[in-house]
Amino acid sequence: MKILKYLSLVVLVVSFAFACAKAPVKMYDDTKAALNAAEQNNAKECATEEYDAAMKELKAAEEQMEEAKDHTFKGKYYDAAEKRLSAAQEKAAEAERVAKAMSKKNDRAAAELEEVGKELDAIKADAQKYNVGNYDELEAKYEKAQEYIDNCEPNKANALIDEIKAGLQNAKEEIAAAKAEAMKESMAEKEEATKESSGVEKYTVVKGDTLWDISDRKYMNPFMWPLIYWANKDDIKDPDLIFPGQIFNINKDYYYSEKEEAINFAKSRGPWSLFDGK
């Protein structure tokens, strides 16, 4: 009989203990603080999976704590809540760790994308001027990469950055080729513009004349005598031997490049020789 009374007393004490179990308020507050720390380190954006898992555990703990209010014996609900809170804290800590690592990677990708953006801006005017085909595509990829950075997806951003860099190289080469072609056309136009057009003048050689003297009088530059020689090669067998009575064509219709070629030839020709020439 005494044993029965003792067992009844134990049951009563245990029941009272379970009924009077306290909610894990401090543990709950600590868990909220851990999640807040993770959020401050961009866990929502940079460790979404881990952060959501921690929030799921917290929500389950809150449900257990709320459920306890409707029962006399609360202990088992609070115990379940504590397990959930412990899991939530671990997952929050993992979310914070992952978020910190991803944030650093994202920051590096953002810095690299900024440099790529500067390069795109630098060639924009030339790309539009020379109608570079892939420039609009590169700008679109840049905008998409920026979206990935904003969403803390550095891996996706880096993949696009690599594509943009390759495209930039192609665009630069295309611009360089277009500039070279434009310069070539410009030189041709310049040469045409510098072409003198006073036609062909006939000149009759007199005693004492040399190609040097004739060039000095007709071109105001004695070093341009090869122009006379080249225009009259059928009549001039040796530039050093011309004769009175010969009639030469003095071509005033020449290009700037021809003038330069004649001067260079005259200055670097060296000793005279029979049938010397161009």
C-alpha positions as CSV (number, residue, x, y, z in Angstrom):
1,M,0.0,0.0,0.0
2,K,2.9,2.3,0.8
3,I,4.5,1.5,-2.5
4,L,1.3,2.4,-4.4
5,K,1.1,5.7,-2.6
6,Y,4.7,6.4,-3.4
7,L,4.2,5.7,-7.1
8,S,1.2,7.9,-7.2
9,L,3.3,10.7,-5.6
10,V,6.0,10.2,-8.2
11,V,3.5,10.4,-11.1
12,L,2.0,13.5,-9.5
13,V,5.3,15.2,-9.3
14,V,6.4,14.3,-12.8
15,S,3.0,15.4,-14.2
16,F,3.4,18.6,-12.3
17,A,6.9,19.1,-13.7
18,F,5.7,18.5,-17.3
19,A,2.7,20.8,-16.7
20,C,5.0,23.5,-15.4
21,A,7.7,23.1,-18.0
22,K,9.0,26.5,-19.2
23,A,9.1,27.6,-22.9
24,P,12.6,27.9,-24.3
25,V,12.4,31.6,-24.6
26,K,16.1,32.4,-24.4
27,M,16.9,29.7,-26.9
28,Y,14.3,31.2,-29.2
29,D,15.8,34.7,-28.8
30,D,19.3,33.3,-29.5
31,T,18.0,31.6,-32.7
32,K,16.4,34.8,-33.9
33,A,19.7,36.6,-33.2
34,A,21.6,33.9,-35.2
35,L,19.3,34.3,-38.2
36,N,19.5,38.1,-38.0
37,A,23.3,37.8,-38.1
38,A,23.1,35.6,-41.2
39,E,20.7,38.1,-42.8
40,Q,23.1,40.9,-42.1
41,N,25.7,39.0,-44.1
42,N,23.4,38.8,-47.1
43,A,22.3,35.2,-46.4
44,K,18.9,35.8,-48.0
45,E,20.6,36.5,-51.3
46,C,23.9,34.7,-51.0
47,A,23.0,31.6,-49.1
48,T,19.3,31.3,-49.9
49,E,19.0,27.5,-49.5
50,E,20.7,27.4,-46.1
51,Y,18.8,30.5,-44.8
52,D,15.5,29.1,-45.9
53,A,16.3,25.8,-44.1
54,A,17.1,27.6,-40.9
55,M,13.8,29.6,-41.2
56,K,11.9,26.4,-41.7
57,E,13.3,25.0,-38.5
58,L,12.4,28.2,-36.6
59,K,8.9,28.1,-37.9
60,A,8.5,24.5,-36.8
61,A,9.8,25.4,-33.4
62,E,7.3,28.3,-33.2
63,E,4.5,25.8,-34.1
64,Q,5.6,23.5,-31.3
65,M,5.6,26.3,-28.8
66,E,2.2,27.5,-29.9
67,E,0.9,24.0,-29.7
68,A,2.1,23.7,-26.1
69,K,-0.3,26.5,-25.1
70,D,-3.3,24.2,-25.7
71,H,-2.0,21.3,-23.5
72,T,-1.6,20.8,-19.8
73,F,1.5,18.8,-20.2
74,K,3.8,21.1,-22.2
75,G,7.1,19.5,-21.7
76,K,7.2,17.3,-24.8
77,Y,6.2,20.2,-27.0
78,Y,8.9,22.4,-25.6
79,D,11.5,19.6,-25.9
80,A,10.6,19.3,-29.6
81,A,10.8,23.1,-30.0
82,E,14.3,23.1,-28.5
83,K,15.5,20.5,-31.0
84,R,14.1,22.6,-33.8
85,L,15.7,25.7,-32.4
86,S,19.0,24.0,-32.1
87,A,18.8,22.8,-35.7
88,A,17.8,26.3,-36.8
89,Q,20.9,27.8,-35.0
90,E,23.2,25.4,-36.8
91,K,21.6,26.1,-40.2
92,A,21.7,29.8,-39.5
93,A,25.5,29.6,-38.7
94,E,26.0,27.6,-41.9
95,A,24.0,30.2,-43.9
96,E,26.2,33.0,-42.5
97,R,29.4,31.1,-43.4
98,V,28.2,30.4,-46.9
99,A,26.9,34.0,-47.3
100,K,30.2,35.5,-46.3
101,A,32.2,33.3,-48.8
102,M,29.7,34.0,-51.6
103,S,29.6,37.7,-50.9
104,K,33.4,37.9,-51.3
105,K,33.2,36.1,-54.6
106,N,30.3,38.3,-55.7
107,D,32.3,41.4,-54.8
108,R,35.2,40.2,-57.0
109,A,32.8,39.5,-59.8
110,A,31.3,42.9,-59.4
111,A,34.7,44.6,-59.6
112,E,35.6,42.7,-62.7
113,L,32.2,43.5,-64.3
114,E,32.9,47.2,-63.6
115,E,36.2,47.0,-65.5
116,V,34.4,45.2,-68.4
117,G,31.8,47.9,-68.4
118,K,34.5,50.6,-68.7
119,E,35.9,48.8,-71.7
120,L,32.5,48.6,-73.3
121,D,32.0,52.3,-72.8
122,A,35.5,53.0,-74.2
123,I,34.7,51.3,-77.6
124,K,31.0,52.3,-77.8
125,A,31.5,55.3,-80.1
126,D,33.7,53.3,-82.5
127,A,31.4,50.3,-82.3
128,Q,28.5,52.5,-83.4
129,K,30.6,54.3,-86.0
130,Y,31.9,51.2,-87.7
131,N,28.7,49.2,-87.1
132,V,30.3,46.4,-85.0
133,G,27.8,43.6,-85.1
134,N,28.2,42.1,-81.6
135,Y,28.2,45.2,-79.6
136,D,24.5,45.2,-78.7
137,E,24.8,41.6,-77.7
138,L,27.7,42.5,-75.4
139,E,25.7,45.2,-73.7
140,A,22.8,42.8,-73.2
141,K,25.1,40.3,-71.6
142,Y,26.6,43.0,-69.4
143,E,23.1,43.9,-68.1
144,K,22.3,40.3,-67.4
145,A,25.6,39.8,-65.6
146,Q,24.7,42.8,-63.4
147,E,21.4,41.2,-62.5
148,Y,23.3,38.1,-61.4
149,I,25.6,40.3,-59.3
150,D,22.5,42.0,-57.7
151,N,21.1,38.5,-56.9
152,C,24.4,37.3,-55.5
153,E,25.0,34.7,-58.2
154,P,28.7,35.2,-58.9
155,N,29.2,31.9,-60.8
156,K,26.6,32.8,-63.4
157,A,28.0,36.4,-63.6
158,N,31.6,35.1,-64.1
159,A,30.5,32.9,-66.9
160,L,28.9,35.9,-68.7
161,I,31.9,38.1,-67.9
162,D,34.1,35.5,-69.7
163,E,31.8,35.7,-72.7
164,I,31.9,39.5,-72.7
165,K,35.7,39.5,-72.6
166,A,36.0,37.2,-75.6
167,G,33.4,39.3,-77.4
168,L,35.2,42.5,-76.6
169,Q,38.4,41.1,-78.1
170,N,36.6,40.3,-81.3
171,A,34.9,43.8,-81.3
172,K,38.3,45.5,-80.9
173,E,39.8,43.5,-83.7
174,E,36.8,44.4,-85.9
175,I,37.1,48.1,-85.0
176,A,40.9,48.0,-85.7
177,A,40.3,46.5,-89.1
178,A,37.6,49.1,-89.9
179,K,39.9,51.9,-88.8
180,A,42.7,50.6,-91.0
181,E,40.4,50.4,-94.0
182,A,39.1,53.9,-93.3
183,M,42.6,55.2,-93.0
184,K,43.5,53.6,-96.3
185,E,40.5,55.3,-98.0
186,S,41.4,58.6,-96.3
187,M,45.0,58.4,-97.6
188,A,43.7,57.7,-101.1
189,E,41.4,60.7,-100.8
190,K,44.2,62.8,-99.5
191,E,46.5,61.8,-102.3
192,E,43.8,62.6,-104.8
193,A,43.3,66.0,-103.1
194,T,47.0,66.8,-103.2
195,K,47.3,65.9,-106.9
196,E,48.4,68.8,-108.9
197,S,46.4,69.2,-112.1
198,S,48.0,71.9,-114.3
199,G,48.4,69.3,-117.1
200,V,51.5,68.5,-119.2
201,E,53.8,71.2,-120.4
202,K,56.2,70.8,-123.3
203,Y,59.8,71.9,-122.8
204,T,62.5,72.2,-125.4
205,V,66.0,71.6,-124.1
206,V,68.6,74.3,-124.7
207,K,72.4,74.2,-124.5
208,G,73.6,73.9,-120.9
209,D,70.4,72.3,-119.6
210,T,70.4,69.5,-117.1
211,L,67.4,67.6,-115.6
212,W,68.4,69.1,-112.3
213,D,68.1,72.7,-113.7
214,I,64.9,72.0,-115.5
215,S,63.3,70.5,-112.4
216,D,64.4,73.5,-110.4
217,R,62.7,75.8,-112.8
218,K,59.5,73.8,-113.4
219,Y,58.9,72.2,-110.0
220,M,60.8,74.7,-107.8
221,N,62.7,71.6,-106.5
222,P,65.8,70.2,-108.3
223,F,65.4,66.9,-106.5
224,M,62.2,66.2,-108.5
225,W,64.1,65.7,-111.7
226,P,63.3,61.9,-111.7
227,L,59.7,62.9,-112.6
228,I,61.0,64.4,-115.9
229,Y,63.2,61.4,-116.5
230,W,60.4,58.9,-115.9
231,A,57.9,60.8,-118.1
232,N,60.4,60.8,-121.0
233,K,62.3,57.6,-120.7
234,D,61.8,56.8,-124.4
235,D,63.9,59.9,-125.2
236,I,66.3,60.0,-122.3
237,K,68.7,57.0,-122.3
238,D,70.9,58.4,-119.5
239,P,69.7,61.1,-117.1
240,D,73.1,62.8,-117.3
241,L,72.9,63.1,-121.1
242,I,70.3,65.3,-122.6
243,F,70.7,67.3,-125.8
244,P,69.5,70.7,-127.1
245,G,66.4,70.4,-129.2
246,Q,64.9,67.5,-127.3
247,I,61.3,68.1,-126.3
248,F,60.3,66.8,-122.9
249,N,56.9,66.4,-121.3
250,I,56.9,68.2,-118.0
251,N,54.1,66.5,-116.1
252,K,52.4,68.8,-113.6
253,D,49.7,66.2,-113.0
254,Y,51.4,64.1,-110.3
255,Y,50.5,62.7,-106.9
256,Y,52.2,63.7,-103.7
257,S,53.4,60.1,-103.3
258,E,55.1,60.4,-106.7
259,K,56.8,63.6,-105.7
260,E,58.1,61.9,-102.5
261,E,59.3,58.9,-104.4
262,A,61.2,61.1,-106.9
263,I,62.9,63.1,-104.2
264,N,63.9,60.0,-102.3
265,F,65.2,58.4,-105.5
266,A,67.2,61.5,-106.4
267,K,68.8,61.7,-102.9
268,S,69.7,58.0,-102.7
269,R,70.5,57.3,-106.3
270,G,74.3,57.3,-106.1
271,P,76.6,57.6,-109.1
272,W,75.2,58.0,-112.6
273,S,75.3,55.1,-114.9
274,L,74.0,54.5,-118.4
275,F,70.4,53.5,-118.5
276,D,70.1,54.3,-114.8
277,G,66.6,54.8,-113.8
278,K,63.5,53.7,-111.9
